[in-house]
Amino acid sequence: MAVPKRKTSKKVKNQRRTHKKLHAPGMVICENCGEYSKPHHVCKSCGQYNGKQVVEQ
């Protein structure tokens, strides 16, 4: 059975966990209404995508 030879230091433990954090989602401004929305998604406030009305609001 594998057993660690010595205690993992706080520095090594924290360096291993540096990529485990939340990132802010990338947002773009809608060309029609000016609200923020996810890129390549239909705007939730006006229902347009790529300059065309896709969803009726």
N, CA, C, O and CB atoms as a CASP TS submission, in Angstrom:
PFRMAT TS
TARGET T0000
AUTHOR 0000-0000-0000
METHOD Language model
MODEL 1
PARENT N/A
ATOM      1  N   MET     1       0.840  -1.179   0.000  1.00  0.00           N
ATOM      2  CA  MET     1       0.000   0.000   0.000  1.00  0.00           C
ATOM      3  C   MET     1       0.885   1.243   0.000  1.00  0.00           C
ATOM      4  O   MET     1       1.838   1.327   0.775  1.00  0.00           O
ATOM      5  CB  MET     1      -0.956  -0.002   1.217  1.00  0.00           C
ATOM      6  N   ALA     2       0.577   2.200  -0.858  1.00  0.00           N
ATOM      7  CA  ALA     2       1.386   3.406  -0.962  1.00  0.00           C
ATOM      8  C   ALA     2       1.081   4.350   0.191  1.00  0.00           C
ATOM      9  O   ALA     2      -0.075   4.677   0.461  1.00  0.00           O
ATOM     10  CB  ALA     2       1.143   4.106  -2.303  1.00  0.00           C
ATOM     11  N   VAL     3       2.151   4.784   0.872  1.00  0.00           N
ATOM     12  CA  VAL     3       2.036   5.694   2.004  1.00  0.00           C
ATOM     13  C   VAL     3       2.999   6.844   1.749  1.00  0.00           C
ATOM     14  O   VAL     3       4.142   6.598   1.365  1.00  0.00           O
ATOM     15  CB  VAL     3       2.344   4.971   3.373  1.00  0.00           C
ATOM     16  N   PRO     4       2.577   8.108   1.951  1.00  0.00           N
ATOM     17  CA  PRO     4       3.494   9.213   1.743  1.00  0.00           C
ATOM     18  C   PRO     4       4.678   9.155   2.713  1.00  0.00           C
ATOM     19  O   PRO     4       4.517   8.827   3.889  1.00  0.00           O
ATOM     20  CB  PRO     4       2.756  10.535   1.893  1.00  0.00           C
ATOM     21  N   LYS     5       5.858   9.475   2.206  1.00  0.00           N
ATOM     22  CA  LYS     5       7.062   9.408   3.025  1.00  0.00           C
ATOM     23  C   LYS     5       7.113  10.545   4.033  1.00  0.00           C
ATOM     24  O   LYS     5       7.584  10.363   5.156  1.00  0.00           O
ATOM     25  CB  LYS     5       8.300   9.439   2.145  1.00  0.00           C
ATOM     26  N   ARG     6       6.617  11.747   3.625  1.00  0.00           N
ATOM     27  CA  ARG     6       6.581  12.875   4.549  1.00  0.00           C
ATOM     28  C   ARG     6       5.363  13.744   4.265  1.00  0.00           C
ATOM     29  O   ARG     6       4.718  13.610   3.225  1.00  0.00           O
ATOM     30  CB  ARG     6       7.875  13.709   4.445  1.00  0.00           C
ATOM     31  N   LYS     7       5.056  14.635   5.204  1.00  0.00           N
ATOM     32  CA  LYS     7       3.879  15.488   5.104  1.00  0.00           C
ATOM     33  C   LYS     7       3.996  16.437   3.913  1.00  0.00           C
ATOM     34  O   LYS     7       5.069  16.981   3.651  1.00  0.00           O
ATOM     35  CB  LYS     7       3.683  16.283   6.400  1.00  0.00           C
ATOM     36  N   THR     8       2.891  16.633   3.192  1.00  0.00           N
ATOM     37  CA  THR     8       2.854  17.594   2.099  1.00  0.00           C
ATOM     38  C   THR     8       2.775  18.995   2.698  1.00  0.00           C
ATOM     39  O   THR     8       1.885  19.283   3.499  1.00  0.00           O
ATOM     40  CB  THR     8       1.649  17.320   1.141  1.00  0.00           C
ATOM     41  N   SER     9       3.712  19.869   2.306  1.00  0.00           N
ATOM     42  CA  SER     9       3.744  21.225   2.856  1.00  0.00           C
ATOM     43  C   SER     9       2.581  22.055   2.314  1.00  0.00           C
ATOM     44  O   SER     9       1.962  21.704   1.309  1.00  0.00           O
ATOM     45  CB  SER     9       5.085  21.910   2.526  1.00  0.00           C
ATOM     46  N   LYS    10       2.299  23.158   3.001  1.00  0.00           N
ATOM     47  CA  LYS    10       1.216  24.048   2.567  1.00  0.00           C
ATOM     48  C   LYS    10       1.514  24.638   1.197  1.00  0.00           C
ATOM     49  O   LYS    10       0.614  24.799   0.373  1.00  0.00           O
ATOM     50  CB  LYS    10       1.000  25.173   3.588  1.00  0.00           C
ATOM     51  N   LYS    11       2.785  24.961   0.957  1.00  0.00           N
ATOM     52  CA  LYS    11       3.176  25.544  -0.327  1.00  0.00           C
ATOM     53  C   LYS    11       2.912  24.576  -1.475  1.00  0.00           C
ATOM     54  O   LYS    11       2.338  24.964  -2.492  1.00  0.00           O
ATOM     55  CB  LYS    11       4.655  25.941  -0.305  1.00  0.00           C
ATOM     56  N   VAL    12       3.317  23.344  -1.325  1.00  0.00           N
ATOM     57  CA  VAL    12       3.130  22.350  -2.380  1.00  0.00           C
ATOM     58  C   VAL    12       1.652  22.070  -2.583  1.00  0.00           C
ATOM     59  O   VAL    12       1.191  21.929  -3.715  1.00  0.00           O
ATOM     60  CB  VAL    12       3.877  21.050  -2.045  1.00  0.00           C
ATOM     61  N   LYS    13       0.912  21.990  -1.490  1.00  0.00           N
ATOM     62  CA  LYS    13      -0.527  21.728  -1.574  1.00  0.00           C
ATOM     63  C   LYS    13      -1.243  22.859  -2.309  1.00  0.00           C
ATOM     64  O   LYS    13      -2.107  22.609  -3.149  1.00  0.00           O
ATOM     65  CB  LYS    13      -1.126  21.550  -0.167  1.00  0.00           C
ATOM     66  N   ASN    14      -0.878  24.115  -1.988  1.00  0.00           N
ATOM     67  CA  ASN    14      -1.531  25.263  -2.619  1.00  0.00           C
ATOM     68  C   ASN    14      -1.111  25.427  -4.069  1.00  0.00           C
ATOM     69  O   ASN    14      -1.916  25.858  -4.895  1.00  0.00           O
ATOM     70  CB  ASN    14      -1.218  26.533  -1.850  1.00  0.00           C
ATOM     71  N   GLN    15       0.133  25.091  -4.399  1.00  0.00           N
ATOM     72  CA  GLN    15       0.565  25.155  -5.793  1.00  0.00           C
ATOM     73  C   GLN    15      -0.195  24.143  -6.635  1.00  0.00           C
ATOM     74  O   GLN    15      -0.488  24.408  -7.801  1.00  0.00           O
ATOM     75  CB  GLN    15       2.075  24.910  -5.902  1.00  0.00           C
ATOM     76  N   ARG    16      -0.514  23.005  -6.074  1.00  0.00           N
ATOM     77  CA  ARG    16      -1.257  21.985  -6.802  1.00  0.00           C
ATOM     78  C   ARG    16      -2.700  22.434  -7.036  1.00  0.00           C
ATOM     79  O   ARG    16      -3.313  22.044  -8.029  1.00  0.00           O
ATOM     80  CB  ARG    16      -1.229  20.653  -6.038  1.00  0.00           C
ATOM     81  N   ARG    17      -3.238  23.235  -6.145  1.00  0.00           N
ATOM     82  CA  ARG    17      -4.643  23.632  -6.221  1.00  0.00           C
ATOM     83  C   ARG    17      -4.860  24.978  -6.914  1.00  0.00           C
ATOM     84  O   ARG    17      -5.974  25.500  -6.881  1.00  0.00           O
ATOM     85  CB  ARG    17      -5.223  23.688  -4.837  1.00  0.00           C
ATOM     86  N   THR    18      -3.833  25.556  -7.541  1.00  0.00           N
ATOM     87  CA  THR    18      -3.987  26.896  -8.098  1.00  0.00           C
ATOM     88  C   THR    18      -5.009  26.957  -9.225  1.00  0.00           C
ATOM     89  O   THR    18      -5.640  27.997  -9.413  1.00  0.00           O
ATOM     90  CB  THR    18      -2.662  27.393  -8.598  1.00  0.00           C
ATOM     91  N   HIS    19      -5.193  25.876  -9.981  1.00  0.00           N
ATOM     92  CA  HIS    19      -6.137  25.904 -11.097  1.00  0.00           C
ATOM     93  C   HIS    19      -7.570  25.652 -10.655  1.00  0.00           C
ATOM     94  O   HIS    19      -8.482  25.739 -11.478  1.00  0.00           O
ATOM     95  CB  HIS    19      -5.741  24.881 -12.131  1.00  0.00           C
ATOM     96  N   LYS    20      -7.800  25.342  -9.377  1.00  0.00           N
ATOM     97  CA  LYS    20      -9.153  25.062  -8.887  1.00  0.00           C
ATOM     98  C   LYS    20      -9.778  26.345  -8.350  1.00  0.00           C
ATOM     99  O   LYS    20      -9.868  26.536  -7.138  1.00  0.00           O
ATOM    100  CB  LYS    20      -9.130  23.963  -7.783  1.00  0.00           C
ATOM    101  N   LYS    21     -10.204  27.216  -9.245  1.00  0.00           N
ATOM    102  CA  LYS    21     -10.841  28.454  -8.834  1.00  0.00           C
ATOM    103  C   LYS    21     -11.899  28.841  -9.855  1.00  0.00           C
ATOM    104  O   LYS    21     -11.906  28.338 -10.978  1.00  0.00           O
ATOM    105  CB  LYS    21      -9.801  29.580  -8.668  1.00  0.00           C
ATOM    106  N   LEU    22     -12.775  29.721  -9.463  1.00  0.00           N
ATOM    107  CA  LEU    22     -13.838  30.176 -10.344  1.00  0.00           C
ATOM    108  C   LEU    22     -13.312  31.252 -11.272  1.00  0.00           C
ATOM    109  O   LEU    22     -12.495  32.079 -10.867  1.00  0.00           O
ATOM    110  CB  LEU    22     -15.033  30.695  -9.538  1.00  0.00           C
ATOM    111  N   HIS    23     -13.773  31.249 -12.506  1.00  0.00           N
ATOM    112  CA  HIS    23     -13.415  32.261 -13.480  1.00  0.00           C
ATOM    113  C   HIS    23     -14.672  33.012 -13.896  1.00  0.00           C
ATOM    114  O   HIS    23     -15.753  32.429 -13.988  1.00  0.00           O
ATOM    115  CB  HIS    23     -12.711  31.630 -14.706  1.00  0.00           C
ATOM    116  N   ALA    24     -14.523  34.295 -14.143  1.00  0.00           N
ATOM    117  CA  ALA    24     -15.654  35.089 -14.615  1.00  0.00           C
ATOM    118  C   ALA    24     -15.980  34.676 -16.046  1.00  0.00           C
ATOM    119  O   ALA    24     -15.070  34.544 -16.864  1.00  0.00           O
ATOM    120  CB  ALA    24     -15.344  36.617 -14.534  1.00  0.00           C
ATOM    121  N   PRO    25     -17.259  34.468 -16.366  1.00  0.00           N
ATOM    122  CA  PRO    25     -17.603  34.073 -17.731  1.00  0.00           C
ATOM    123  C   PRO    25     -17.377  35.224 -18.702  1.00  0.00           C
ATOM    124  O   PRO    25     -17.575  36.389 -18.359  1.00  0.00           O
ATOM    125  CB  PRO    25     -19.059  33.600 -17.802  1.00  0.00           C
ATOM    126  N   GLY    26     -16.966  34.886 -19.908  1.00  0.00           N
ATOM    127  CA  GLY    26     -16.790  35.911 -20.934  1.00  0.00           C
ATOM    128  C   GLY    26     -18.145  36.404 -21.399  1.00  0.00           C
ATOM    129  O   GLY    26     -19.009  35.607 -21.763  1.00  0.00           O
ATOM    130  N   MET    27     -18.333  37.706 -21.387  1.00  0.00           N
ATOM    131  CA  MET    27     -19.609  38.277 -21.782  1.00  0.00           C
ATOM    132  C   MET    27     -19.390  39.285 -22.909  1.00  0.00           C
ATOM    133  O   MET    27     -18.357  39.952 -22.964  1.00  0.00           O
ATOM    134  CB  MET    27     -20.309  38.945 -20.575  1.00  0.00           C
ATOM    135  N   VAL    28     -20.375  39.387 -23.808  1.00  0.00           N
ATOM    136  CA  VAL    28     -20.343  40.361 -24.896  1.00  0.00           C
ATOM    137  C   VAL    28     -21.602  41.220 -24.815  1.00  0.00           C
ATOM    138  O   VAL    28     -22.598  40.825 -24.209  1.00  0.00           O
ATOM    139  CB  VAL    28     -20.235  39.652 -26.288  1.00  0.00           C
ATOM    140  N   ILE    29     -21.545  42.383 -25.426  1.00  0.00           N
ATOM    141  CA  ILE    29     -22.692  43.294 -25.421  1.00  0.00           C
ATOM    142  C   ILE    29     -23.548  43.008 -26.656  1.00  0.00           C
ATOM    143  O   ILE    29     -23.033  42.927 -27.770  1.00  0.00           O
ATOM    144  CB  ILE    29     -22.226  44.794 -25.398  1.00  0.00           C
ATOM    145  N   CYS    30     -24.842  42.858 -26.452  1.00  0.00           N
ATOM    146  CA  CYS    30     -25.784  42.615 -27.550  1.00  0.00           C
ATOM    147  C   CYS    30     -25.823  43.844 -28.456  1.00  0.00           C
ATOM    148  O   CYS    30     -25.907  44.976 -27.980  1.00  0.00           O
ATOM    149  CB  CYS    30     -27.213  42.284 -27.004  1.00  0.00           C
ATOM    150  N   GLU    31     -25.760  43.607 -29.769  1.00  0.00           N
ATOM    151  CA  GLU    31     -25.774  44.721 -30.724  1.00  0.00           C
ATOM    152  C   GLU    31     -27.136  45.397 -30.796  1.00  0.00           C
ATOM    153  O   GLU    31     -27.224  46.570 -31.159  1.00  0.00           O
ATOM    154  CB  GLU    31     -25.375  44.230 -32.106  1.00  0.00           C
ATOM    155  N   ASN    32     -28.205  44.669 -30.454  1.00  0.00           N
ATOM    156  CA  ASN    32     -29.557  45.212 -30.576  1.00  0.00           C
ATOM    157  C   ASN    32     -29.960  46.012 -29.340  1.00  0.00           C
ATOM    158  O   ASN    32     -30.373  47.165 -29.461  1.00  0.00           O
ATOM    159  CB  ASN    32     -30.556  44.086 -30.810  1.00  0.00           C
ATOM    160  N   CYS    33     -29.845  45.415 -28.151  1.00  0.00           N
ATOM    161  CA  CYS    33     -30.371  46.054 -26.940  1.00  0.00           C
ATOM    162  C   CYS    33     -29.290  46.567 -26.001  1.00  0.00           C
ATOM    163  O   CYS    33     -29.586  47.361 -25.109  1.00  0.00           O
ATOM    164  CB  CYS    33     -31.244  45.088 -26.200  1.00  0.00           C
ATOM    165  N   GLY    34     -28.037  46.134 -26.177  1.00  0.00           N
ATOM    166  CA  GLY    34     -26.956  46.619 -25.328  1.00  0.00           C
ATOM    167  C   GLY    34     -26.776  45.862 -24.030  1.00  0.00           C
ATOM    168  O   GLY    34     -25.944  46.249 -23.209  1.00  0.00           O
ATOM    169  N   GLU    35     -27.532  44.791 -23.816  1.00  0.00           N
ATOM    170  CA  GLU    35     -27.394  43.979 -22.605  1.00  0.00           C
ATOM    171  C   GLU    35     -26.228  43.003 -22.768  1.00  0.00           C
ATOM    172  O   GLU    35     -25.844  42.656 -23.885  1.00  0.00           O
ATOM    173  CB  GLU    35     -28.711  43.210 -22.303  1.00  0.00           C
ATOM    174  N   TYR    36     -25.675  42.570 -21.643  1.00  0.00           N
ATOM    175  CA  TYR    36     -24.622  41.566 -21.674  1.00  0.00           C
ATOM    176  C   TYR    36     -25.215  40.180 -21.862  1.00  0.00           C
ATOM    177  O   TYR    36     -26.244  39.852 -21.272  1.00  0.00           O
ATOM    178  CB  TYR    36     -23.789  41.619 -20.393  1.00  0.00           C
ATOM    179  N   SER    37     -24.560  39.363 -22.690  1.00  0.00           N
ATOM    180  CA  SER    37     -24.994  37.985 -22.897  1.00  0.00           C
ATOM    181  C   SER    37     -23.773  37.142 -23.214  1.00  0.00           C
ATOM    182  O   SER    37     -22.696  37.673 -23.485  1.00  0.00           O
ATOM    183  CB  SER    37     -26.053  37.886 -24.037  1.00  0.00           C
ATOM    184  N   LYS    38     -23.942  35.820 -23.180  1.00  0.00           N
ATOM    185  CA  LYS    38     -22.840  34.925 -23.502  1.00  0.00           C
ATOM    186  C   LYS    38     -22.565  34.973 -25.000  1.00  0.00           C
ATOM    187  O   LYS    38     -23.494  35.125 -25.793  1.00  0.00           O
ATOM    188  CB  LYS    38     -23.154  33.482 -23.050  1.00  0.00           C
ATOM    189  N   PRO    39     -21.293  34.843 -25.400  1.00  0.00           N
ATOM    190  CA  PRO    39     -21.007  34.833 -26.827  1.00  0.00           C
ATOM    191  C   PRO    39     -21.575  33.578 -27.496  1.00  0.00           C
ATOM    192  O   PRO    39     -21.577  32.500 -26.901  1.00  0.00           O
ATOM    193  CB  PRO    39     -19.498  34.922 -27.064  1.00  0.00           C
ATOM    194  N   HIS    40     -22.051  33.721 -28.721  1.00  0.00           N
ATOM    195  CA  HIS    40     -22.624  32.625 -29.515  1.00  0.00           C
ATOM    196  C   HIS    40     -23.882  32.050 -28.873  1.00  0.00           C
ATOM    197  O   HIS    40     -24.160  30.861 -29.030  1.00  0.00           O
ATOM    198  CB  HIS    40     -21.592  31.518 -29.703  1.00  0.00           C
ATOM    199  N   HIS    41     -24.643  32.864 -28.156  1.00  0.00           N
ATOM    200  CA  HIS    41     -25.917  32.459 -27.563  1.00  0.00           C
ATOM    201  C   HIS    41     -26.971  33.503 -27.909  1.00  0.00           C
ATOM    202  O   HIS    41     -26.641  34.650 -28.212  1.00  0.00           O
ATOM    203  CB  HIS    41     -25.793  32.286 -26.014  1.00  0.00           C
ATOM    204  N   VAL    42     -28.228  33.105 -27.865  1.00  0.00           N
ATOM    205  CA  VAL    42     -29.335  34.029 -28.091  1.00  0.00           C
ATOM    206  C   VAL    42     -29.420  34.982 -26.902  1.00  0.00           C
ATOM    207  O   VAL    42     -29.296  34.557 -25.754  1.00  0.00           O
ATOM    208  CB  VAL    42     -30.683  33.260 -28.292  1.00  0.00           C
ATOM    209  N   CYS    43     -29.630  36.257 -27.173  1.00  0.00           N
ATOM    210  CA  CYS    43     -29.759  37.257 -26.106  1.00  0.00           C
ATOM    211  C   CYS    43     -31.045  36.980 -25.317  1.00  0.00           C
ATOM    212  O   CYS    43     -32.113  36.803 -25.903  1.00  0.00           O
ATOM    213  CB  CYS    43     -29.770  38.715 -26.697  1.00  0.00           C
ATOM    214  N   LYS    44     -30.933  36.943 -23.998  1.00  0.00           N
ATOM    215  CA  LYS    44     -32.096  36.628 -23.166  1.00  0.00           C
ATOM    216  C   LYS    44     -33.078  37.782 -23.079  1.00  0.00           C
ATOM    217  O   LYS    44     -34.266  37.561 -22.842  1.00  0.00           O
ATOM    218  CB  LYS    44     -31.650  36.244 -21.779  1.00  0.00           C
ATOM    219  N   SER    45     -32.606  39.011 -23.266  1.00  0.00           N
ATOM    220  CA  SER    45     -33.514  40.141 -23.091  1.00  0.00           C
ATOM    221  C   SER    45     -34.296  40.468 -24.362  1.00  0.00           C
ATOM    222  O   SER    45     -35.474  40.815 -24.284  1.00  0.00           O
ATOM    223  CB  SER    45     -32.736  41.359 -22.647  1.00  0.00           C
ATOM    224  N   CYS    46     -33.652  40.360 -25.547  1.00  0.00           N
ATOM    225  CA  CYS    46     -34.366  40.729 -26.771  1.00  0.00           C
ATOM    226  C   CYS    46     -34.632  39.547 -27.705  1.00  0.00           C
ATOM    227  O   CYS    46     -35.463  39.668 -28.605  1.00  0.00           O
ATOM    228  CB  CYS    46     -33.585  41.776 -27.510  1.00  0.00           C
ATOM    229  N   GLY    47     -33.956  38.410 -27.523  1.00  0.00           N
ATOM    230  CA  GLY    47     -34.218  37.219 -28.322  1.00  0.00           C
ATOM    231  C   GLY    47     -33.590  37.219 -29.699  1.00  0.00           C
ATOM    232  O   GLY    47     -34.034  36.479 -30.577  1.00  0.00           O
ATOM    233  N   GLN    48     -32.561  38.035 -29.908  1.00  0.00           N
ATOM    234  CA  GLN    48     -31.915  38.080 -31.215  1.00  0.00           C
ATOM    235  C   GLN    48     -30.576  37.363 -31.180  1.00  0.00           C
ATOM    236  O   GLN    48     -29.904  37.313 -30.150  1.00  0.00           O
ATOM    237  CB  GLN    48     -31.727  39.525 -31.670  1.00  0.00           C
ATOM    238  N   TYR    49     -30.198  36.805 -32.339  1.00  0.00           N
ATOM    239  CA  TYR    49     -28.890  36.177 -32.507  1.00  0.00           C
ATOM    240  C   TYR    49     -28.404  36.476 -33.907  1.00  0.00           C
ATOM    241  O   TYR    49     -29.110  36.216 -34.881  1.00  0.00           O
ATOM    242  CB  TYR    49     -28.952  34.637 -32.251  1.00  0.00           C
ATOM    243  N   ASN    50     -27.215  37.016 -34.017  1.00  0.00           N
ATOM    244  CA  ASN    50     -26.586  37.327 -35.300  1.00  0.00           C
ATOM    245  C   ASN    50     -27.453  38.287 -36.132  1.00  0.00           C
ATOM    246  O   ASN    50     -27.522  38.171 -37.355  1.00  0.00           O
ATOM    247  CB  ASN    50     -26.327  36.031 -36.089  1.00  0.00           C
ATOM    248  N   GLY    51     -28.106  39.228 -35.456  1.00  0.00           N
ATOM    249  CA  GLY    51     -28.908  40.235 -36.148  1.00  0.00           C
ATOM    250  C   GLY    51     -30.279  39.755 -36.591  1.00  0.00           C
ATOM    251  O   GLY    51     -30.975  40.474 -37.309  1.00  0.00           O
ATOM    252  N   LYS    52     -30.687  38.559 -36.183  1.00  0.00           N
ATOM    253  CA  LYS    52     -31.993  38.027 -36.579  1.00  0.00           C
ATOM    254  C   LYS    52     -32.817  37.702 -35.347  1.00  0.00           C
ATOM    255  O   LYS    52     -32.274  37.269 -34.331  1.00  0.00           O
ATOM    256  CB  LYS    52     -31.832  36.774 -37.462  1.00  0.00           C
ATOM    257  N   GLN    53     -34.133  37.908 -35.430  1.00  0.00           N
ATOM    258  CA  GLN    53     -35.042  37.592 -34.332  1.00  0.00           C
ATOM    259  C   GLN    53     -35.239  36.074 -34.297  1.00  0.00           C
ATOM    260  O   GLN    53     -35.780  35.496 -35.239  1.00  0.00           O
ATOM    261  CB  GLN    53     -36.416  38.340 -34.494  1.00  0.00           C
ATOM    262  N   VAL    54     -34.803  35.435 -33.220  1.00  0.00           N
ATOM    263  CA  VAL    54     -34.864  33.984 -33.121  1.00  0.00           C
ATOM    264  C   VAL    54     -35.957  33.557 -32.147  1.00  0.00           C
ATOM    265  O   VAL    54     -36.689  32.604 -32.414  1.00  0.00           O
ATOM    266  CB  VAL    54     -33.509  33.419 -32.682  1.00  0.00           C
ATOM    267  N   VAL    55     -36.072  34.257 -31.020  1.00  0.00           N
ATOM    268  CA  VAL    55     -37.029  33.904 -29.980  1.00  0.00           C
ATOM    269  C   VAL    55     -37.958  35.100 -29.759  1.00  0.00           C
ATOM    270  O   VAL    55     -37.498  36.230 -29.600  1.00  0.00           O
ATOM    271  CB  VAL    55     -36.300  33.496 -28.651  1.00  0.00           C
ATOM    272  N   GLU    56     -39.250  34.846 -29.750  1.00  0.00           N
ATOM    273  CA  GLU    56     -40.223  35.908 -29.469  1.00  0.00           C
ATOM    274  C   GLU    56     -40.215  36.219 -27.981  1.00  0.00           C
ATOM    275  O   GLU    56     -40.239  35.313 -27.148  1.00  0.00           O
ATOM    276  CB  GLU    56     -41.650  35.499 -29.933  1.00  0.00           C
ATOM    277  N   GLN    57     -40.180  37.495 -27.654  1.00  0.00           N
ATOM    278  CA  GLN    57     -40.180  37.904 -26.253  1.00  0.00           C
ATOM    279  C   GLN    57     -41.519  38.483 -25.861  1.00  0.00           C
ATOM    280  O   GLN    57     -41.705  38.883 -24.712  1.00  0.00           O
ATOM    281  CB  GLN    57     -39.077  38.917 -25.988  1.00  0.00           C
TER
END
